[in-house]
Each structure stands twice: as C-alpha cells, then as structure tokens.
Amino acid sequence: MIERLKQLVRHSAVYSINSITEKAVGVILIPLMTAYFTTGEFGNWDLLDNSVNIMADVLLFGLATVIVFFNNPKEYPYEKKSSFFTLILFLLFVSSIFILLIEAVVTFKLFPINISESIAAIVRIAAYIIGIRAINSFILGKLRADERSIHYTAVYSLKLFIRTGLMVYFLLFSEEKLKGVFAASLISEIFTFILLLPVLLKSITFKFNTPALKASVKIGAALVLSTIGFNLLNLSDRYIIKYFIGAKEVGLYGLGYRTAGILNMFLILPFTLTLLPATYKIYKQKDDKRYFSKLMTYSSFFFVWGFVALSLFSKEIVRMFGQNKELWSAWSVVPVVLLGYVFSGMRLNASLGMMLTKNTKYIGITTLIAATVNIGLNFIFVPVYGIMAAAVNTLIAYILFYFLTLVKSDKFYKIPFESRKLLVLIIAGSALASIIYFLPALNLFISIAVKLAIIISFPFILYLFNFYEKAELDILLNRKKLVDFAAGIFKKKENDNKTDDVMV
C-alpha cells in the first residue's frame, strides 16, 4: 500500500503545480481587480465568472469522468479511439448548438431583462468561453484518465500564464475592463485548444461508436445532475446574497470564499484529479478496502491541517488579496467555509462506493438534496444575518452532503473508514482554527510565531489521542525512514502498479 500511496501523492503533487500557479495568478489578479473595480463591480465579476464555470461544467456532461471509466476494457469493451472520436463529436455538436442559441439571443435581444450593449457583448464572449472550455476539459480528461499528469499540468499552466498576462494588460490599459477580462479568458481557451489538438488527433479514429455514445449518455446524465447540484451547493449563495443584500456583500463574500479556496486549490483539487484513476485500478484487488480507508484518513489529515493553517492566517491573506479596505472584513467567513471544504474533500473518499460501482445517479441525488437545504437556509437566514449566515449554511450543507454520501455508498460498497480518527481530526482541527476569532491584537512577529506554534502543534495533539498506528510511527519517528519515504514519492519504481505490496 505504501507504493500505491506514493504513486497517488506523486500525481497529486504534479497536479498541485496547477494550483500553485493558479493561486500565484490570484495574487496578481485579485489585488488588481480590487484596485480597479469597486466592491460591487468585483462582486458582479465574481458572479459572472462563476456562471461561466457552471455552464461549462454542465455542457461537458460528465464526459471527462466517462473517459476514465472507458479505460477499463473489462467493463466497457469499446474501442478507445473510436469512442473518443464519438464523444468529442457529440461535445462539438452540443457546444455549437449552445453558442448558436446565445448568438441568437444577443443578436435579436431576447434577454428577459434589459441589459446594456457592453453586458450583451460579455454574454457573447462568455458563450464561446463555455463552449471551448467544455471541449478542452474533455481532452484534459483524457490526459487525466491516462495518468499523464505532467502533460496535463504543462498545458494548464501555459493557459494560466497567457490568461494572466492578457488580463493584466486589459485591466491596465483597456477602457472596458470587465469585457477585457473575459476576452482574455476566451483567447487563453483558444490557445489551449491549439495546444491540445495533437492529443486529440492521436486519440481518435474516424469511426462512429454508437454503443460507446449510449453508455456515455447514460453515465453522463447522472454525473451532470451531480454537477448541477454541486454548483448550486457551491455558488447559489452568491445569487441569493446579491438579491437580498446587494453586489457589495457579494464582493465581500466572494473574496472570503476565494481565500478559503486556497485549500481546494492546493490539496483537494489535485487529490480529486488523481483519486478516480488511481482507485479504479485497485478496485476489487487484494486489500482494496484497507487502501481506500487509509486514503480517507491520510487525505483528511492534510485537509484539516491546511484548514487550521489557512484559518489562522485568514486576516493576512484577505488583506494581501483585497487592496480595498472595505473588503478586509471578508476574513470572518474564511474559517467556516474552509471547514466546509474539509467535508467536501472527505466526501470525495466517501463517494467511492458509488463511483466504483457506477451508481452515479445517487451522487446527483445526494448533491441536489444538500444544495436544496443550502438554498432554503440561505433564503431564511441571509436577509437577517448576512454573509456569515451564508458561510454557516454552506458548512451545514457540506456536512449533510458528506453523511448522505457515506450512507448511500455503504449500500453499494462498504468501506471500513476509521470514523474515530476522522472525528478526532475534525474536533482538534476546529478547536485550533477557532482560536483566530479570540486571538487578541499582537505584534506582527509575535502573532506569526503564535500562529505557527499552533499549526505545528496539530500532529502532536493527535498523538495524544492515539491517532497514529505503530507502522506509521515507525516511519514518522525514524528520520532516515521518513526522508526515504518522502524522497521515494518522486522516484517511480518498477512495482508501482503491482498490488501485492506490504500493507501498513
């Protein structure tokens, strides 16, 4: 199992380069936006940007995950190249129809409300971003399915660099800055498609595969339901906040949410990209459930530790991102949203029972239930308690989402997760993170020292609660073994794909 974990960490580490790059981009772009946009304009950009992401995910129709399933010829005995050609053809058709519909709406001014010409132009640009991004995401999904994490990361990083450079140019020199920001995204998506074109051409045979399409639509219908539910869960609060208390509060909440998103960027997203391809190969092999159980424990450990660290430094991070002092109060929602992200990451492991057995429709159902609860709570409490209520409601919804997923997954494929250890992680992490709400104003250096001491104490506190097993302590307390283990993560061994390695 150790070699399996090393392999998963290796791919996650490569994918995390994307997150590091994207967050470095955020360090440049978000301060620029908060400097050139008012708080309300920043809130409107946050809404539009998230709307584009939602629509691109929906248009993708879950096909980036379908292509991972197709890598198993025993369950899906479809010829790979013809399957890929069929799915990319389907996606091109759907994207084209979508773009044509938006073009008709913009050209004939069929909007349900009156909007300005500049906003109409942004809507047209956004349509092309959505269509091309869906296609790019599918091709990147092929790279992920084949575990070509380095190629994936190289393309994604180049896209970010181009997008960032163009956004900086439009923010500094364009009169229509909002339109320029979206134009930069469109250009970067076109460039990404050009980069991915060789991958596309090498992965297809010009032959239509009807059985593969039917299977894809069946799986994708369930996955797109999950995508819609997840986006409603994750993003609907912005729309409700704007409706009840205005775009300025959306700007505050959006900055706080994006700050909390550092945990998602650096740990959860790279883990997500690696999880399904890695676990799908091990499913139904010797000691697979033991591996999945330890994977939940180890990944949750790092999610919670990251939650503690980011919570304690949330004030400093928000001030670094927000050039407008009106945005600095956004830090208060960060620890709450971060804990929600922890449960979101744990939910990924909990969903393995449904994902591996292809009962994906229940993922969509549980997601929609959690999203509905979140929306209902927001309508009740946001008008009274503002953005903090939205953060707490998000946390409640993610906790519910996790337990619903766990209960349903157990019915299809029960994994003996280490519940006591997970509870210890959550309680200890929440106690340490909540200190930020009670920490008095201190000298900068003293404040940093205190916060670092609290962060470092986390794994030692877990030791007091018998969190670690003997085999784990044998590595952690032996400097040579620990160094060898860490160094071995980035050394690919011949037996990486073997399944008879020693279990921890």
N, C-alpha and C positions, 0 to 999 in steps of 0.2 A: 504493500500500500504506500510505502514511503516514496517509491519511484513514481507511482501514479500521481501522488500529491505534488511531487516536484515538477512533473510534466504539466500539470494544471497550473501551478504557480508560474512556471516558465511562460506559458502562453498568456496568462493574465498579466504578467509583468510587461510583456511586449505590447499588449493592448493598452496597458495603462499609460504608455508613451502618448497615445492619442489624448488621453485625459489630461496629462501634464501639459501637452501642447495647447489643448483647448482652454485649460484654466489659465495658462500663460497669456493666451489671446484675450481672455476675460480681464486679466489685469491691465491690459492695454485698452480694450474697447469699452468696458463698462465705466471706468472713470471718464473716458472721453464723452460717452453718451450722457452721463450725469452732469458733465460740464456744459455740453452744448444743448441738451434737452432740458426742459423744465421737468419737475417731478411728474406732472400729468402726461407730458409727451413721452417720458420714459415708460410710464405705465401703459400708454397706448402701444408703444413699440413692443413691450413685453407681451401684450395680448395678441398682437398681430403675429409675432414670431412664434408663439406657442400654437396659434391657429394653423400656421403653415406646417408645423411639426405634426399636429394631429391629423391633418388631411393627408399628408404624405404617408403616414403610418397606415391609415385606413385604405388608401389607394394600393399600397403594397400587398394587402390582402393576406398577410401572413406567409407569403411565399418564400421569404428569407429563411424561415424556420422549416418550411416544407422541404426545401432543398437539402437541409441537414438530414431529415428523415430518409430521403431518397438515397443517401449514402449507404444505407443498409439493404443490400440486394436480396436478403432472405425475406424481408417483409415487403419490400417494394421492388419486384424484379423487372423494373423498367430500364431500358437502355438510357444511360445517363445523358449523352449528348443530345439525343432527340427530345428527351424530357426537358432539358434546359432550354432548347430552342422553342419548344411549345410554350413553356411558361413565360419566356421573355417576349414571345409574340403576343400572348394574352395580355401581358402587362403593358406592352406598347399600345395595343388596341384600347385598353381601358384608360390609359393616360391621355391618349389622343382625344378620346371622347370627352374626357373631363376638361381638357384645355379648350376644345371647341365650344363646350357649353358655357364656360366662363367668358370666352371671347364674345359669344352671342349676348350674354348678359351685359357686358361692358359696352359693346357696340350699340346695342339698342336700348341701353339704360333701363334695364329691367330690375334694378335694385328695389327691394321692398321699402327702403327709406331713401331720402335724398342725400347724396354724398357729393363731395367736390370732385372736380376733374383730377386733381392730384391723387386723391384716395382711389379713384377708379383706375388710374394708371398703376398704382401699387397693387391693386387686386389682380390686374392683368399679369404683372410681373410675378406675383405670388403663385398664380396658376401654373406658370411654366416651371417655377422652382419646385412645386409639389410634384408635377408630372415627371420631371427629370430626376428628382431626388428619389422617387419611388423605384425607378429603374436602376439607379446607381446603388441603392440599398440592396436590391436583389442580387446584383453582381457581386457586391461586397459580401453578401450572404453566402455566395458560392465559395469565396476565399475562406470564410469562417468555417464552412462545412468541411473544407479540405484541410483545416487547421494551418492555413498559410498566414499566420498572424503577422509575420514581418512584412509581407507584401501588402496585406490589409492596412497595416499601420503606416507604411510609406505613402500609399495613395491618400489615406485620410489626412495625414499630416500636411502633405502638399496642398490639399484642398483648403485646409485651415489657414495656411500661410498666405495663399492667394486671396482668400476671402478677407483676411485681416488687413492686408495691405490695401486692398480696394476700399474697404470700409473706412480706414483711416483717411484715405485720400478724399472720399466723398464727405466725410464729417468735417474735414478741414477746409475743403475748397468748393464744395457744392452748395448751391443755394437751397435746393430741395434735399435736405439731409436724410429724411426718412425714406424717400424714394431711392436715394443713392445707396443707403444701407441694404435695401432689398435687391437693387441692381447688382451690388457686389456679390450677394449670395447666388444670384442666377448665373453670373459669369463663372463663379467657382464651381457650380454644379455642372455646367457645360464642359469646363476643363476636366473635371473628374471623370465624366463620361468618356472623353477622349483618352484619358489615361487607362480606363478600364476596357476600352474597345478590344485590345489584344486578348484579354482574358475572355471576353465574350466570344470572340471569333474562334478561339481554341476550344471552347467548351460546347460548341453546337455542331449538330449535323442537320442539314436542311430536310428534316423529315418530321411530319406532324405526328405526335404521340397522344392519341385520344385517351387511352386508359390513364396515362400519367396526368392529363389535364383533369379528368373526372376525380381522381384521387386527391389532387391538389385543391380543387374547389371545395371538396368535402372537408378536408383538414383546414383549409384557409378560412372557410365560413365560420368555423368555431374560433379560430385564432383572431379573426378580425373583430369578432364580438368581444373578445378579451381586450383587444387593442382599444376599441371604443370605450369600454368600461374603465380601462386603466387611465386613459387620457381624461375621462370625466372625473375620475378619482383624483388625479394629479393636478388638473388645470381648471376645473369648473369653478373653483373658489375665486379665481381672478374675475370672471364674468359677474359673479354674484356680488363681489366687493365693489366693482365698478357700478353696478346697478343701484346698490343701496347707499354707498358712501363715497363714490367718485374715483376718477382716474388717479388722483394724487395718492390715495391709500393703496391703489393697485401698484403704484410705483414703489411705495414702502415695502409692501408685501412681496412684490416681485424681486426686489433686491435681497430681502431676507431669505427668500426661497432659493434664489440662485446661489447665495452664500452657503446655505445648507447643502446645495447640490454638489459642493466640492467632494463630500463623502461619496455621493453617487458617481461622480466623475472618476475619482481615483481608485475606489475599491469595488463598488457594486457593479458599475457598468463593465469594467474589464472582466470581472467574475462572471457576469451574465453572458458575455460573448464566448467565454470558454466553457461554461457549465454543460450545456446540452451536448455539443460534440464529444466532450470528454466522458461524460457519464453514459452516453448512448453506447459507447464502445464496451463499457464494463458491465452494462445491464445483463443480468442472467448469467454472469460468470461467478466464479468462486468468490465468496465473501463480499459480494457487491453491496449488500445492505450495510455491512460494517463500514465499508468505504464511504457510502453516502451519509451515514450517521456522523462519522468523524469529520466529513466535509462540512456538514452543518455546524458542528461545534467550532472548528477552526476558523471558518469564514465569519461566523458570528462574533468570535473573539476579536477579530480585526475590525469588523464593522462597529462594534461597541467601543473599542479603544479609539477609533477615529472619531466617533460621536463625542467622546469625552474631550479629546484634544480640540476639536473644532468648536465645541460649545464654550470652552474656557477662553478661547481666543476670538470669539464671535464679534466682540466690540471692535477689536483691532482690524479684523478682516473687513467688516462693513465700512469702517472709516477709510480703509485703503481703497475700496471699490467706489464708495459714494463721495464724489467731490462736492456735492451739495449737502450742506449740514442738515438740511431738512430730512435727509434720508438716514441719518445716523441712528435714529431710534428703531430702525428696522432690525437691529441685532436681537431684540427681545423675542422674536418669533423663531430665531435660528435653532436654539437647543430643542424646542418642541418638534419642529419639522425634521430635525436630524434624527430624533428617536423614531419618528415615523419611517424614515429611510432605513433605519436598522431593521424594523419589522418587514419592510419591503424586501430587503436583502435576504432575510430569513425565509420569507415566503417563497423565494426562488427555489430554495432547497426543499421546502415543504411540498412544492408543486411537482416534484419529480415523479411521484406516484401516478399523477395524471398524464404528465408529459411522456414518460417512458412507455406507458400502456396505451397511448394515443387517445385518451379520453379528454381531448382538449376542449370539448364543448362545455364541460363543467368548470374549466378555468374561466371561460367567458361569463358563465352564470354567477360564480362567486365574485368575480370582479364587478359585475353590474350591481350586485347586492351591496357591496362595500361602497361603490360610487353613489348609489341611491341614498344610503344612510348619510354619507358625507354631504350630499346636496341638501337633503332635508334638514340636517343640523345647521348647515350654513344659512339657510333661509330663516331659521328660527333665531340663531344667536348672533350672526354677523351684524344685523342692524343695531343690536344692543351693545355688543362687546367689541366690535370692530375686528381688526386683522388678527388679534390674539385668539379670538374665537375660531377663526378660520384655521389657524395653526393647530389648535387643540382638536378640532373636528377632523382634520387630516390625520392626526395621530390616532384618534379613536377608530377611524375608518381602516387604517392600515393594520391595527391590532385585530380588528374583526376580520379583515381580509386574510391575515395570517392563519387565524384559527379555523376559519371556514375552509381554507385550502388544505390545512393539515387534516381535518376531519374527513374531507372528501377524498383526499389522496390515499388515506389509510384504507379506504374501502376497496381500492384497486391494487394497491401495492404498499403494504405496511412496512415502514422503515423505523427501526427502534432508535429514534433520536434520543439524545441524552438530555431529557427535559430538566432535570435538576440543575445541571450545569448551565443550561440556557437561562434558567430563572436567576441563577446567581449572577450571570453576566449582566442581565437587564437591571437587576436591583443595584448591584455595585456600580455599574456604569451610570445609571440615572442619579444615584446619590452623589457621585463625584461631579457629574455635569451640572447638577442643580446649584452647586456652590457659586456659580457665576452670578446668580440672582442675589446672593447675600454677601459677596465679596466687597469690602469697602474700597474706596479710592486709595490707591497706594502709589508710591514712587514707581516709575516705569520699570526700573530694573528689579525692584522688589516684587512687583506684580508679575513680571515674566518668570522670576525664579520660583515664586509660589505656585504659579500655574504649571510650570514644568515639573515641579516636585509632585503635584497631584497627578499629573498624567503618568509619570514614571511609576507611581505607587500602584497603579491599576493591576498589573500582573502579580505583584506581591500580595495585594489584598486577596486576589483569587486563590493564592497558595494557602492562605489561612482557612479557606473553605474547602480544602481538598479537591481543588479543581483539576489538578494535573495527575495523570497516571504515571506509574513508575517508569514505563518506557519513555514517556515524554520528558520526565525529569532527568532521566539518564542522558538525554541529548542536551537539554537546557542547562544543566549544571556542569556539563563537561565542555570546556572551552574548545578543545580540539574537535569533538564531535559536532558541536554547534557550528563551528567555522566550516567544517567539511560538508555539513548539511546545506548551509547557505550557499557555498561555492558550487555544490552539486546541482543546484537548481538550474544553472545556466550551462551545464555540461550534459548534452544529450547522450544517453547511453544506449547500447545495443538492445538492452532488455526493457526499454521504456514502454513498449507496447505489450510486454508479457504480463500475464495475470497471476503468476504463481509466486510473486514476491512476498516477503515476510510481512505479516500484518502487525501494526502497532498494538 
